[in-house]
């Protein structure tokens, strides 16, 4: 692909292409009508990060085992970078053996693999598996938690702080990590972290979406059922759900992060502080039903298709006086099915093209705006020349000049 630099050439901002598509910007007002029985909740569309509904989504609360989403994310980063391998053996420490609550009863000296521990953590929410992975990845849980907080800061999770890799209260640890404060996250931060996890490691749903699996301990194995009961064959099955994480402590209540993909649209849900195990799944079902009943994906910019109002650019001294321009990528947004609102597609393009121009030469970019602002999570799209335009002969150029005298 040829690239024409845009910094040192005149550009024009083409405003006013207003497309009528159904949509409501960050429809958090839906909280009143949804009547979700939870301390806080959020509904987010994954691709764009648009918030479709929410209540108290910016207030920090105890996340309980939703903390493990960050633990999962960092372990997957280590596997991706080659610092850990799925088949690596992890020697269980005496400290890990003492970790309580949800667990797979690991014993000091045992050596399960990274993959086995990851599945136990992601599927069964095993605290001892999470601590074992943290110690393996960073040398100690304290060092790992410091890394968790650094990563949270890097990702812009401003209502988040971790004091351990599990989400347990400090008094549940016989030897807690040496990190001050308390575990806290907002529903918005949890949704953003989950989006980052799914964007970076989409295959993680092959693990989080497992309804049951056999955990190997020495020569024996036992079956573990996913604590996410919205998966196939479980009590609150919902079509399309393939993750992500449950959490519970007496202080946090019953939390759940859900992820579902249907009709080409993936939604992320977070409910915090519901009153029972079953209620968190029922409230999640209400959010997902609202999302899929109310919204659909709509392509505002389509790869290879001309943008209305910006179909071509003039070419100086070319055989053809214009060249068609097209986007190199498609951009979709969640839009309401039964309402209309204004979107804008703005284009910045080089209007001083001079022949010859080669096909696929970069000539500009296009952005999607809503309410005059760029839509978070939607990157600009590169615009290129659809065809080549050769330089016109001097005879053609002279005849054009003469012809212009008699207009």
DAWO-V55002 format. One record per backbone hydrogen bond with DSSP energy under -0.5 kcal/mol. NH is the residue of the N-H (numbers start at 1). CO is the residue of the C=O. E is the energy in kcal/mol with one decimal. If there is no record, write none. Layout:
# DAWO-V55002
((NH & CO & E) (NH & CO & E))
This chain:
# DAWO-V55002
((4 & 362 & -0.7) (5 & 3 & -0.6) (9 & 6 & -0.7) (12 & 349 & -1.2) (14 & 12 & -0.8) (14 & 347 & -2.6) (15 & 13 & -1.1) (18 & 16 & -1.4) (19 & 17 & -0.6) (19 & 343 & -1.6) (21 & 19 & -0.9) (21 & 341 & -1.8) (27 & 24 & -0.5) (28 & 26 & -2.8) (30 & 27 & -1.6) (31 & 28 & -1.8) (32 & 29 & -1.4) (34 & 30 & -2.3) (35 & 31 & -1.5) (38 & 36 & -1.7) (39 & 272 & -1.9) (40 & 272 & -1.4) (41 & 55 & -2.0) (42 & 270 & -1.8) (43 & 53 & -2.7) (44 & 268 & -2.9) (45 & 50 & -2.5) (46 & 44 & -0.5) (46 & 266 & -2.5) (49 & 45 & -2.0) (52 & 43 & -3.0) (52 & 50 & -0.7) (53 & 43 & -1.2) (54 & 28 & -0.5) (55 & 41 & -2.2) (59 & 56 & -1.4) (61 & 185 & -2.6) (66 & 63 & -1.8) (67 & 64 & -1.9) (68 & 65 & -1.7) (69 & 66 & -1.8) (70 & 67 & -1.4) (71 & 67 & -1.1) (72 & 68 & -3.1) (73 & 69 & -2.3) (74 & 70 & -2.4) (75 & 71 & -2.2) (76 & 72 & -2.6) (77 & 73 & -1.9) (78 & 74 & -2.0) (79 & 75 & -2.3) (80 & 76 & -2.6) (81 & 77 & -2.2) (82 & 78 & -0.6) (82 & 79 & -0.9) (83 & 78 & -1.9) (84 & 78 & -1.5) (88 & 85 & -1.8) (90 & 112 & -2.9) (91 & 89 & -0.6) (92 & 90 & -0.5) (92 & 110 & -2.7) (97 & 93 & -1.9) (98 & 94 & -0.8) (98 & 95 & -0.8) (99 & 96 & -1.6) (100 & 172 & -0.5) (109 & 92 & -2.6) (110 & 107 & -2.2) (112 & 90 & -0.6) (114 & 88 & -1.8) (115 & 86 & -2.2) (117 & 113 & -2.2) (118 & 114 & -2.6) (119 & 115 & -2.3) (120 & 116 & -2.0) (121 & 117 & -2.3) (122 & 118 & -3.0) (123 & 119 & -2.6) (124 & 119 & -0.7) (124 & 120 & -1.0) (125 & 121 & -0.8) (126 & 120 & -1.9) (127 & 102 & -3.1) (130 & 126 & -1.6) (131 & 127 & -2.3) (132 & 128 & -2.2) (133 & 129 & -2.1) (134 & 130 & -2.2) (135 & 131 & -2.6) (136 & 132 & -2.0) (137 & 133 & -2.6) (138 & 134 & -2.2) (139 & 135 & -1.9) (144 & 140 & -1.9) (145 & 141 & -2.8) (146 & 142 & -1.9) (147 & 143 & -1.6) (148 & 144 & -2.2) (149 & 145 & -2.3) (150 & 146 & -1.9) (151 & 147 & -2.5) (152 & 148 & -2.3) (153 & 149 & -2.0) (154 & 150 & -2.3) (155 & 151 & -2.2) (156 & 153 & -1.1) (157 & 152 & -2.8) (158 & 156 & -1.5) (160 & 157 & -1.0) (161 & 184 & -2.5) (172 & 169 & -2.0) (173 & 170 & -1.7) (179 & 177 & -2.0) (184 & 161 & -2.6) (185 & 61 & -2.4) (187 & 59 & -0.5) (188 & 57 & -3.1) (190 & 186 & -2.4) (191 & 187 & -2.4) (192 & 188 & -2.5) (193 & 189 & -2.7) (194 & 190 & -2.6) (195 & 191 & -2.5) (196 & 192 & -2.3) (197 & 193 & -2.5) (198 & 194 & -2.7) (199 & 195 & -2.7) (200 & 196 & -2.4) (201 & 197 & -2.7) (204 & 201 & -2.2) (205 & 202 & -1.2) (206 & 203 & -2.0) (207 & 204 & -1.8) (208 & 204 & -2.6) (209 & 205 & -1.6) (210 & 207 & -1.9) (211 & 209 & -0.5) (213 & 224 & -2.1) (215 & 213 & -0.6) (215 & 222 & -3.1) (216 & 214 & -0.5) (217 & 220 & -3.5) (220 & 217 & -2.2) (222 & 215 & -2.0) (224 & 213 & -3.1) (226 & 211 & -3.6) (227 & 123 & -1.9) (229 & 227 & -1.0) (231 & 228 & -0.9) (234 & 231 & -2.1) (236 & 229 & -2.7) (237 & 234 & -1.4) (238 & 230 & -2.2) (241 & 238 & -1.9) (242 & 259 & -2.5) (243 & 259 & -0.7) (245 & 257 & -1.9) (247 & 255 & -1.8) (249 & 253 & -0.9) (253 & 249 & -2.7) (254 & 274 & -2.1) (255 & 247 & -3.2) (255 & 253 & -0.7) (256 & 271 & -2.4) (257 & 245 & -3.1) (258 & 256 & -0.5) (258 & 269 & -2.0) (259 & 243 & -2.1) (260 & 267 & -2.1) (261 & 240 & -1.5) (262 & 265 & -2.3) (265 & 262 & -2.3) (267 & 260 & -2.6) (267 & 265 & -0.5) (268 & 44 & -3.2) (269 & 258 & -2.5) (270 & 42 & -2.0) (271 & 256 & -2.4) (272 & 40 & -2.6) (274 & 254 & -2.1) (280 & 276 & -1.4) (281 & 277 & -0.7) (281 & 278 & -0.6) (282 & 278 & -1.9) (283 & 279 & -2.9) (284 & 280 & -1.4) (285 & 281 & -2.3) (286 & 282 & -1.9) (287 & 283 & -2.0) (288 & 284 & -2.8) (289 & 285 & -2.8) (290 & 286 & -2.2) (291 & 287 & -2.6) (292 & 288 & -2.7) (293 & 289 & -2.4) (294 & 290 & -1.9) (295 & 291 & -2.2) (296 & 335 & -2.1) (298 & 333 & -2.3) (300 & 298 & -0.6) (300 & 331 & -2.2) (301 & 331 & -1.5) (304 & 327 & -2.6) (305 & 302 & -2.1) (307 & 310 & -0.6) (308 & 306 & -0.5) (310 & 307 & -2.7) (313 & 323 & -2.0) (315 & 321 & -2.7) (316 & 353 & -3.0) (318 & 315 & -0.9) (319 & 390 & -2.9) (323 & 313 & -2.2) (325 & 311 & -2.0) (326 & 384 & -2.3) (327 & 305 & -0.7) (328 & 382 & -2.0) (331 & 301 & -2.8) (333 & 298 & -2.1) (335 & 296 & -3.4) (337 & 294 & -2.5) (341 & 21 & -2.3) (343 & 19 & -2.0) (344 & 369 & -2.3) (345 & 17 & -1.7) (346 & 344 & -0.6) (346 & 367 & -2.1) (347 & 14 & -0.9) (348 & 365 & -2.6) (349 & 12 & -1.1) (349 & 347 & -0.5) (350 & 363 & -2.7) (351 & 10 & -0.7) (351 & 349 & -0.7) (353 & 314 & -0.6) (355 & 316 & -2.9) (356 & 389 & -0.6) (357 & 389 & -2.5) (360 & 385 & -3.0) (361 & 358 & -1.8) (362 & 2 & -2.2) (363 & 383 & -2.7) (364 & 383 & -1.3) (365 & 348 & -2.4) (366 & 381 & -2.3) (367 & 346 & -2.7) (369 & 344 & -3.6) (369 & 367 & -0.5) (370 & 373 & -3.2) (371 & 342 & -0.7) (373 & 370 & -1.6) (375 & 368 & -1.5) (376 & 374 & -0.5) (378 & 375 & -1.9) (379 & 377 & -0.7) (381 & 366 & -2.7) (383 & 364 & -3.0) (384 & 326 & -2.6) (385 & 361 & -2.1) (386 & 324 & -3.3) (389 & 357 & -3.0) (392 & 317 & -2.2) (397 & 393 & -2.2) (398 & 394 & -2.6) (399 & 395 & -2.5) (400 & 396 & -1.8) (401 & 397 & -1.8) (402 & 398 & -2.6) (403 & 399 & -2.6) (404 & 400 & -2.0) (405 & 401 & -0.8) (405 & 402 & -1.0) (406 & 402 & -0.6) (406 & 403 & -1.0) (407 & 404 & -1.0))
